[in-house]
Amino acid sequence: MKSLLQKTLLFVVLFTSSLSVSAQTDAEVCQWVKQIILDTLSIDYNYKTRDRTEFRKNYSDNAWSALVAFLGGYVKVVKEQRLTLHPKFAKEPFIENQWVANGVQYWRVDSVVLVSELNEMVAFSMVVTKPFDRFVIQSVDMLKKDNP
């Protein structure tokens, strides 16, 4: 009986500590995604293509290509109209789903961003992973519509 009680207590301690670590990591992921989206979209008319290097390191090749293809045309508009973009979140990043594959943690993080200078609202759905010591956006899906 005593052994069963000890095993139960050990399980409870391990389970609750893993939930605490998971909650902390989830919050870290959401905060990191928020900062990356803000940094990536906060450009102005002085933006240079070489400036992308700093942002690029946070994305896989596929995610970066999708982002550039989807939002790339706006750089020209920003330069021509001498704009400075100030993105704001209509819906803060939140964990939609999470899973582990081959020992690596993945999170699907969704958010909605307003870019009033372009009169656009963009919904992001990103798969984030942390294969080593930092987070990386593995894939990104975007849907945009005119800001109502």
N, C-alpha and C positions, 0 to 999 in steps of 0.2 A: 504494500500500500504506500509506504514511504517513497519507494522508487517511482511509483506512478505519479505521485505528487511532485517529486523533483523534476521528472520529465515534463510534466504539464507546465510547471513554472518556467522551466528552461524554454519551452516552446513559446509561451506567452511573451517572455522577455525578448527572444529573438524575433518573433513576429512583429511586435510593436516597435522594436528598434528599426526593423527593415521598413516599416511604414513611415517612420519619421525620416529616414534617409530618402525614401522615395518622394515624400512631400517636399523636402528641401530641394531635391534635384528638379522636381517639376517646377517649382518656383524659379529656380535658376534658369531653366530652359526658357520659360515664358519671358523672364526679364532679359535674357540674352537675345531672344528673337525680337523683342520690342526694340532693343538698342540697334540691332543689325538692320531692321527695316527702316528705322529713323535715319541711321547713318547712310544707308544706300539711297534713300529717296530724297534726302536733304541736300540737293545740289543747287548751284546757281549758274548764272550765265558765264562765269569764269571757269567752269568745269572743263577739265582736260581729260582726254582719253586715258592718259597715263595715270590719272588719279584713281582709276578703277582697280589698280593693283591692290590697294589697301582693302577694298571691299571684297574683291575676288577671292581672297584667301578663306572667306567664311562659307563658300559655296563649292559644291562638287562641280565638275565640268558640265554635267547635264543641267543642274539647277541654274548655273550662271548663264548658260546658253539660252535657257527658257526665259530667264529674267530679261536678258538683253533683247531677245526677239520680241518679247511682249511690251517692254517699256522703252526700248531703244529710240523710237521715233520722238519721244518727248525731249530728249537732249537737244535736238535741233530747235524745237519750239522754245525751250528755255533760253537758248542762246539768242535766237532771233528776237524774242520779246524781252530780253534782258530780265528774266524772272529769277527769283529766289524762292525755292519750294520749301514750304513748312508743313510737312505731313502731320496729321493728327489722327489718333485712333478713334474710330466710331465704335469699334469693339476691340477691347484689349486682347492680346494673345492669350489663348487658353488651350489646355491639353484636350484634344478631341479623342485621342486614342494613344495607347502605348503598348509596346511589345518588346520581346527579346528574340533575336535571331542569331544563331551561332555565337552566343555569349555577348552580343552587342545590344545595348539598349537603344530603342527607337521611340520617338514621340511624333505624333501628328499634331501640329500646332496650327490653329486657325485664328485669323484676325481680319478686321476690316479697317482700311486706312482711307482717310479723306485727304485729297490734295486739292485744296480750294483754288489755288493759282491756275490749275489746269481744268478745273471744274470736273474732277474725276473722283470716283470712289472705287477702290480696288479691294477685292476680297482675296486674301492669301490663305492657302492651305499648304503648309510646309512639312516635310518629313525631316526631322532633325535627328542626328546621331552623335554619339561621342565615342568614336572608335579608339581614341588615344587620350590625350590630355586636354582636348578642347572640343567644343561643339562644332558641327559642320551641317549645313543645310544640304541634305542629300537630293531632295527634289522639291520643286515648287509648282503649284498650280495657282493660276490667277484668273480672276473674272473681274472685268471692269465695266462700269456703267457711269453715265453722266450723274454728277452729284445733284440730287433733287433740290 
